[in-house]
Amino acid sequence: MSAFRPLWVALRAAVLATAVFGAVLFIIERSGWRGLAFSWLDTTEYVVFFVVFFLGILMSGK
């Protein structure tokens, strides 16, 4: 069963990252902040993805 542990950890991390990504985008959409920042290239999703991904990389390091 320990052979599946890395897969389980990766699955949990992916679900958590997806939830955080969705929640941040939801907050940005509802607050009206999307129209103010990053609207010149419509890069809000890309910036949020990069921040969540980068924080995940930092948290997974030893």
N, C-alpha and C positions, 0 to 999 in steps of 0.2 A: 504494500500500500504506500510505502514511502516513495515509490517511483512516480506516483501521481502528485506528490506534494508541490513540485515547481509549477505544474500545470494549474493546480488549484490556486496557488498564490497569484499566478498571472491572470487567471480568470477573475479573482476578486479585485485585483488592481484595475483591470479593464472596466469592470462594472462600476467601481468607485470613480474612476476618471470620467467615465461617460456621464455619471450622475452629476458630478461637479461641473462638467462642461455644460450640460443642459441647464443646471440651476443658474450658472453665471449668465448664460445667454438669455434665460427667462428674465432675470433681474434687469439686465441691460435693456431688453425689449420693453419691459413694463415701466422702467424709470424714465424712458425717453432719452437716455444718455447716448444711445446709438446714433441719433441724429447729430450729436455734437462732436463726437470723437470718431475718428477712423472712417467717416462717411465719404471722404474724398476719394477713396479707392474701394469702399465697401469691404474693408478687411477685418471687420469686427470678429467674425468667426475664426479667421486665421490667427489673429493676435491672441484670442482667448485660448485656442488650441495650443499655440506655442507656449503660453504661460503655464497652462495645466501640464503639458508634456515636460517642460523644463523643470517645474517643481517636482514632478514625479521622478525624473532622473536624479534630482538632488536628494530626494528622500530615499531612493533605493541604493544609493552609494554607501560604502562602508567606511 
